[in-house]
Structures are given as C-alpha cells and as structure tokens.
C-alpha cells in the first residue's frame, strides 16, 4: 500500500510515518512525499492520500482537495486532510472530496489502514462480480450469435447453457430449458435416444457426429446432424453440441434420387413394356380359350387336363406381370429412409428383371449369383445402384451384333465377411483421365440429353452410406468392371413368416364378417370368390355406402378399404370412421394398387393397421385380414 503525502512539511511527514509504523502497517505501506497535487501525473489507484493545510485561504485549499479527488480512484483510496479548521470549513472540504479531516497527526493511522484494506477487499469482490457478469453477458451474446442451435449439458444431462437458435428449435425460452433435460420436452423414445447418444460421448470422451430425429411442435420429424464433444469445466465434465437441420437437404436428396431412378426406368421403358406385354399376350389368349371352352354344354375328360394346363399358364403369366410391376413399384417408391437387413440377391434380381429385355437385344448376359449374407441398408437404394451400373454397362457397349457384346454380373462372399458385386462389360472402356472423374456429379461422356451425369455419383453416395466402397478397373477398347464391396451382417436365424391356418371350409355360422370397400366391382367379386369359404365378404363400391351401413348398426369383424377412390377416399373413410365408430379403426386395413401420394403414405403409418398391396394371392390376403380381427 502507498501513502502519498502532498505538501506535508517534513516534521509532520515524519510524525505520519511514525504513526503508520506504530500501527503495524509499515511493512506493507510505503510513504511518498510530493510538493503538490500538480506533480501527481498518474491517477492514484490505491492507497492513502494525505494533504496538508498550510492555513491559507479556504478556496485555495478546496481547489487542491478537488484536484486530488479527481486524480484518485475513490473506491480504492482514502483522502485525509490534516487541518484544524472549524466544522463548517471541514464540511466544505468533505463536499470537495475529502474522506476525513483531522487535526491530530500521530494517531488513528492503524484504523484508517484497516478500513482502507476492508474497502479494497470489498471493491475487489465487487470487481470480480462485475467481471463475472460481463463474462456471462459476453458468453451469452457469443452463443446467441452462433446461427446454428447450440447447447451445453452437465453430467446429469441437464442443459446449463443454450443459445437463441436452440430455443427456437425447442419452442421454449432459455429460462424454461435451463436445469432440465430432454425428457421434459420431447417424446420419450426420442429423449431416450438422445440420452444414449450423449452418454456414449460422456463415457468415451470421443467427439461424435451423427444424425438424430426430433419431432417438432407441429408434429414434423426434423433430421438433425449433431456434433458433440466433452470438455472439463472446473473439475466437472460438460457436453457441448452444435446442431444442423438437414431436413430440407434430405428431402432434396430423396427427390434427386427419385428423379435419377425415374430417368433409369425411362431409359428402359420399351424393354419393361416388352416384359409385360409378352406374358399378357398368352394370358389374354388363354383366358379367351377358357371362356370359349366353358361355353360348351359339357367338357370331355380329355379336355380337362388341357384346361388345367391353360389355367396354369395364365397364372404363371399373371405372376410374371406381378413381378415386373412389383419391381417397378419397389424401385420407384420413396421409402429410402427405411434401413435394415437387405437380401442382396433379391435386389440384384429385381434390377435384372427391369433391364433384361434391353440386355437380351444388346449383349450376352452372364450371371453368377451366389447366396450371400444380407447387408445393412435399403433395398430400394441398393437396387438403384445395381440398375445404374447395368445401364452404365449398356451405354458403354458399341453398336455391333449382340453376340459380340457381353455384360457379366457376379455376386459372391468376399474376404473378411464382405459381399462383393461385380458388373463388367466388354465395351469402349475409359481413359485414365475419364476414370478419375466418373464419380463427379454431372460429369458424363454421353451426348447432351442422353445422360444426367448423376448415375455413378449417386451410386458412390449410396454405397458409402451402407459402409461400402466401389472399385473400378477399365481399359480403352477392353471394357470396364465396377466392383461394389459391402460389409455383411452377422448370419443369424431368420424365422419363417407365419401363415394363417385355414381350414378347407369354415361353417357359415362361424365365418367372420368382412366389409370390403373398392370402387372396382371386379375386385370385390374376385375377393369374395377367393375367400368365401373362410369369410363372409360384403363388398361395396362406395365408402359412403359403407358408412351408411355401419351407422345403421350393421356389424363387421374387420374392414378392408381401398386407399385411393373417387369421391370419398380410403383416408376420408378412416377419418370419418374415427368419429362414427372409433373401435373399428384398429380393425380397418387399407389396400392399394400402388398409386398414392406422400400424404397418403404418411396417413397409412398413422391411422391404420397396415397396407395390403395389389395384386395379392389368397394366402397373403388371409394373413393380412387375420391380423385385423380382434
């Protein structure tokens, strides 16, 4: 501590020093004597200021006190005026800035030092509080300036800091969020998922980036990319997370994937039509033959075997049409986000069926498909990869006789439990500079209008998303080979799907009543004929007629309704049924021929017991209906 003596005579200064020494403050208190306030150049930040009153005019003394007061940090200094003036004049000195006016030089210095030290301690504490508040304000402002949602959690998974963007995501102010956890604001299954992901980062200490799903206040599922890391704060671990909403990006990616799939299907449209028309030709002719045969008064024993053969051929042809339509529907639908075990052979065979006619007329097809373990991914996306590689192979073939062109597809189990798929051709091949760019978006060697340049880029993205890779080897004039390598899932026992146990004929009194709603009368008639031995089927063509029958008290054990119908759709019917007879909603199933909107797909997931896709055979229909019964 510094004691500055201003204009204090030497004898008086010595008395002040003796007083300070006697108080015990001398080891930490240094004395500096100056001739006047005008020689103090810098502000006095801490210590004692002692001014001497030489007995001159009061105004001159007041001016000196005001100058000293202006030079000091008031909260950290103590200004003492050594004077013997009367009370009125000392009050004037106090108003000018003096903390104390004393006449006795040698006493009271210890108390003054103690009081000043106490003031310094309080000022230090207040300064720390102000600094802490400034730091807190600075941190809050910095967090709010970050445009991405951001939060900090303590070890108990409670929010201890959030920014304005995160409050917007959650739909609650910071005051409502701080000190609480996800479980207080989001669905239990989502909160549990967040807790598990956060806990993994807490335990491992390894930063993590992953996709998570949050259902917002409007019920929309938002796709969030979260980046999380753990840091040590005052001996306690905290987790910081930055969030990026990629919902719109995911939607655009899905639309791009769908557009590329449709472009691939468009390329093969003529071949697909050929694959459908061939079986339709003999299905139609065989049915016409059956019609003519059944018009006869009676059938001979010799005609029955041929009749059975004709019906079997018609069923086989219808099955082929069903298969190609199913492959097209699977390939075109937008359920790319569903992930799980994928049967690679089925995905490859589905793509081959779509491209078979085009391949048959352009090249010799060599297929070697071994049974391989399933992979984790999405069947639609894997089918798109295979189809894109097949189309790419077809486009690389030169114009020459089909027997001189070759496309080879092989599927096998590789080393380290990997699944390897190869698509190779003996086409033009690629130069090294082309090979380096084939996976670049929008790069194509095809003429304008014949290629988007996205096929191979999308293939790479989809394969990498399944944890795999694509290898390419090519030589000009010799052809190209694309090898897709995917990690296989551990082989496990897969239970066979259950089939309903149906007797040959169920007595009429025991048959359950099924209400079938479809605007196509032929559908109702065919279903009635197909299962009339096990169910009592009541078919109507209008959903409004079905509601009228239900409103009159007619009872049914289950309801099967077409999703897309003119007038009142299946969605409208279920919504009205929730009002009229809510107990029947859980016994209502929807069926579709494949043409429905994204809104309809979402509706199916929220309001019904499932979706039966047409065409269906007896066993699949009965399995679906059995699940509807209480």
Residue pairs with C-beta under 8 A, 6 or more apart in sequence:
1 25
1 28
1 29
1 30
1 46
1 47
1 48
1 113
1 116
1 117
2 29
2 30
2 31
2 32
2 44
2 46
2 47
2 48
3 16
3 20
3 29
3 30
3 31
3 32
3 47
3 48
3 50
4 32
4 33
4 34
4 40
4 44
4 47
4 48
4 49
4 50
5 13
5 16
5 31
5 32
5 33
5 34
5 50
5 52
6 34
6 36
6 37
6 40
6 49
6 50
6 51
6 52
6 64
6 68
7 34
7 35
7 36
7 37
7 51
7 52
7 54
7 64
8 16
8 33
8 50
8 51
8 52
8 82
9 52
10 33
12 52
12 82
12 105
13 31
13 33
15 105
15 106
16 31
16 50
16 105
16 106
16 109
17 26
17 31
18 106
19 105
19 106
19 107
19 108
19 109
20 26
20 29
20 31
20 109
20 113
22 106
22 109
22 110
23 109
23 110
23 111
23 113
24 110
25 109
25 110
25 113
29 47
29 48
29 113
34 40
36 64
37 51
37 64
37 67
37 68
37 71
38 67
40 68
40 71
43 71
43 72
43 73
44 71
44 72
44 73
44 77
45 72
45 73
45 76
45 77
46 73
46 76
46 77
46 120
47 76
47 77
47 78
47 116
48 77
48 78
48 80
48 112
48 113
48 116
49 68
49 72
49 77
49 78
49 79
49 80
50 80
50 82
51 64
51 65
51 68
51 79
51 80
51 81
51 82
51 98
52 82
53 61
53 81
53 82
53 83
53 84
53 85
58 85
58 89
58 92
61 81
61 83
61 93
62 92
62 93
62 96
65 79
65 81
65 93
65 96
65 97
65 98
66 96
66 97
68 79
68 97
69 79
69 96
69 97
69 98
70 97
72 79
75 119
75 123
76 119
76 120
76 123
77 116
78 99
78 100
78 112
78 115
78 116
78 119
79 97
79 98
79 99
79 100
80 98
80 99
80 100
80 101
80 102
80 112
81 90
81 93
81 98
81 100
81 101
81 102
82 102
82 103
82 105
83 89
83 90
83 93
83 101
83 102
83 103
84 103
85 93
85 101
90 98
90 101
93 101
94 101
100 112
102 108
139 161
143 150
143 161
143 162
143 163
143 164
144 163
144 164
144 165
146 163
146 165
146 242
147 165
148 165
148 242
148 243
148 244
149 163
149 165
149 166
149 168
149 169
149 242
149 243
149 245
150 162
150 163
150 165
150 166
150 240
150 241
150 242
150 243
151 159
151 161
151 162
151 163
151 166
151 240
151 241
152 159
152 160
152 161
152 162
152 238
152 239
152 240
152 241
153 159
153 160
153 181
153 198
153 238
153 239
153 241
154 160
154 236
154 238
155 202
155 236
155 237
155 238
156 181
157 181
157 182
157 195
157 198
157 199
158 178
158 179
158 180
158 181
159 177
159 178
159 179
159 180
159 181
160 178
160 179
160 238
161 178
162 174
162 177
162 178
164 174
166 177
166 243
167 173
167 174
167 177
169 214
169 216
169 222
169 243
169 245
170 177
170 185
171 216
171 217
172 185
177 185
181 191
181 195
182 190
182 191
182 194
182 195
183 191
183 195
185 191
186 194
186 214
186 215
187 215
190 213
190 214
190 215
193 212
193 213
194 212
197 208
197 210
197 212
197 226
197 228
198 228
198 239
198 241
200 208
201 207
201 208
201 228
201 229
201 230
201 239
202 230
202 237
202 239
205 230
207 227
207 228
207 229
207 230
208 226
208 227
208 228
208 229
209 225
209 226
209 227
209 228
210 225
210 226
211 223
211 224
211 225
211 226
211 246
212 223
212 224
212 226
213 221
213 222
213 223
213 224
214 221
214 222
214 224
215 221
215 222
216 222
220 247
221 247
222 245
222 247
223 245
223 246
223 247
223 250
224 243
224 244
224 245
224 246
225 243
225 244
225 246
226 241
226 242
226 243
226 244
227 241
227 242
227 243
227 244
228 239
228 240
228 241
229 239
229 240
230 237
230 238
230 239
230 240
231 237
231 238
231 240
232 238
254 334
254 336
254 337
256 454
256 458
257 336
257 381
257 384
257 458
257 462
258 332
258 334
260 384
260 388
260 452
260 454
260 455
260 458
261 331
261 332
261 384
261 387
262 332
263 452
264 384
264 387
264 388
264 391
264 455
265 272
265 328
265 331
265 332
265 354
267 391
268 354
268 355
268 357
268 358
268 391
270 357
270 358
271 354
271 355
271 356
271 357
271 358
271 361
272 324
272 328
272 354
272 357
274 357
275 320
275 324
275 353
275 356
275 357
276 321
276 324
276 325
278 320
279 316
279 317
279 318
279 320
279 321
280 317
280 321
282 313
282 314
282 317
283 313
283 314
283 317
283 318
283 321
286 310
286 311
286 313
286 314
286 317
287 314
289 310
290 307
290 310
290 311
290 314
293 299
293 303
293 307
299 307
318 615
322 615
323 353
324 353
324 354
325 594
326 613
327 350
327 351
327 353
327 354
327 383
328 354
329 594
329 613
330 350
330 379
330 380
330 383
331 350
331 351
331 354
331 380
331 383
331 384
331 387
333 380
334 598
334 601
335 378
335 380
335 601
336 378
336 380
336 381
337 378
338 378
339 376
339 377
339 378
340 376
340 378
341 374
341 375
341 376
341 489
342 374
342 375
342 376
342 377
342 378
342 379
342 382
343 374
343 379
344 372
344 374
344 375
344 382
344 411
344 419
344 421
344 486
345 369
345 371
345 372
345 411
346 379
347 379
347 382
347 383
347 386
348 369
348 386
348 409
348 411
348 421
349 369
350 383
351 383
351 386
351 387
351 390
352 359
352 367
352 386
352 390
352 409
354 387
355 387
355 390
355 391
355 394
356 365
358 394
359 365
359 390
359 394
359 407
360 402
361 402
362 394
362 397
362 402
362 405
363 394
363 397
363 402
363 405
363 406
363 407
363 425
364 402
364 403
364 405
364 406
364 407
365 407
365 409
366 406
366 407
366 408
366 409
367 408
367 409
367 410
368 408
368 409
368 410
368 411
368 412
369 409
369 410
369 411
370 411
370 412
370 413
372 411
372 412
372 413
372 419
372 488
373 413
373 417
373 419
373 488
373 489
373 490
373 491
374 488
374 489
375 382
375 419
375 466
375 468
375 486
375 487
375 488
375 489
376 466
376 467
376 487
376 489
377 465
377 466
377 486
378 466
381 462
381 465
381 466
382 462
382 466
384 458
384 459
384 462
385 459
385 462
385 463
385 484
386 421
386 423
388 455
388 456
388 458
388 459
389 423
389 459
389 482
389 484
390 407
390 409
390 423
391 455
392 423
392 455
392 456
392 482
393 407
393 423
393 424
393 425
393 427
393 480
394 407
394 425
395 446
395 450
395 451
396 425
396 427
396 428
396 429
396 479
396 480
397 405
397 407
397 425
397 426
397 427
397 428
398 405
398 427
398 428
405 425
405 426
405 427
406 425
406 426
407 423
407 424
407 425
408 422
408 423
408 424
408 425
409 421
409 422
409 423
410 420
410 421
410 422
411 419
411 420
411 421
411 422
412 419
412 420
413 419
413 420
413 488
414 420
414 485
417 487
417 488
418 485
418 486
418 487
418 488
419 485
419 486
419 487
419 488
420 483
420 484
420 485
420 486
421 483
421 484
421 486
422 481
422 482
422 483
422 484
423 481
423 482
423 484
424 479
424 480
424 481
424 482
425 479
425 480
426 478
426 479
427 479
427 480
428 476
428 477
428 479
429 474
429 475
429 476
429 477
429 478
429 479
429 480
430 438
430 474
430 476
430 480
431 476
434 445
435 472
435 474
437 443
438 456
438 472
439 456
439 457
439 459
439 460
439 470
440 453
440 457
441 453
441 454
441 457
442 452
442 453
442 454
442 457
443 453
443 457
444 451
444 452
444 453
445 451
459 470
459 484
460 470
463 469
463 470
463 484
463 486
466 486
466 487
467 486
467 487
468 484
468 485
468 486
468 487
469 484
469 485
470 482
470 483
470 484
470 485
471 482
471 483
471 485
472 480
472 481
472 482
472 483
473 480
473 481
473 483
474 480
474 481
497 623
498 623
499 619
499 623
500 619
500 622
500 623
500 626
502 534
502 622
503 534
504 533
505 533
505 534
506 533
506 534
506 535
508 536
511 534
511 535
511 536
512 535
512 536
512 557
512 558
512 629
513 535
513 536
513 538
513 555
513 556
513 557
513 558
514 531
514 535
514 536
514 537
514 538
514 556
514 557
514 558
514 559
514 560
514 625
515 538
515 540
515 546
515 549
515 550
515 556
515 558
515 559
515 560
516 523
516 524
516 527
516 528
516 537
516 538
516 539
516 540
516 559
516 560
516 561
517 539
517 540
517 541
517 542
517 543
517 546
517 559
517 560
517 561
517 562
517 565
517 570
517 573
518 524
518 539
518 541
518 561
518 562
518 565
518 591
519 541
519 542
519 562
519 565
519 566
519 567
520 541
520 562
521 539
521 541
523 539
523 562
523 614
524 537
524 539
524 540
524 541
525 539
527 537
527 539
527 560
527 621
528 537
528 539
530 618
530 621
531 537
531 618
531 621
531 622
531 625
534 622
535 625
538 549
538 556
540 546
540 549
542 567
542 568
543 561
543 565
543 567
543 568
543 569
543 570
543 572
543 573
544 567
544 568
546 559
546 561
546 573
547 573
547 576
547 577
547 580
550 556
550 577
550 580
550 581
550 584
551 580
556 584
556 587
557 587
557 628
557 629
557 630
558 587
558 588
558 589
558 625
558 628
558 629
559 577
559 584
559 587
559 588
559 589
559 628
560 588
560 589
560 590
560 591
560 612
560 624
560 625
560 628
561 570
561 573
561 574
561 588
561 589
561 590
561 591
562 570
562 590
562 591
562 592
563 569
563 570
563 571
563 590
563 591
563 592
563 596
563 600
563 604
563 611
564 570
564 592
564 593
564 595
564 596
564 600
568 576
569 600
570 590
571 599
571 600
571 603
571 607
574 585
574 588
574 590
574 603
574 607
574 608
575 607
577 584
577 585
577 588
578 585
578 607
585 607
585 608
586 609
587 609
587 628
587 629
587 630
588 608
588 609
588 628
589 608
589 609
589 610
589 611
589 612
589 624
589 625
589 627
589 628
590 604
590 608
590 610
590 611
590 612
591 611
591 612
591 613
591 614
591 616
592 600
592 611
592 612
592 613
592 614
593 613
593 614
594 613
594 614
604 610
604 611
609 627
609 628
610 624
610 627
612 620
612 621
612 624
616 624
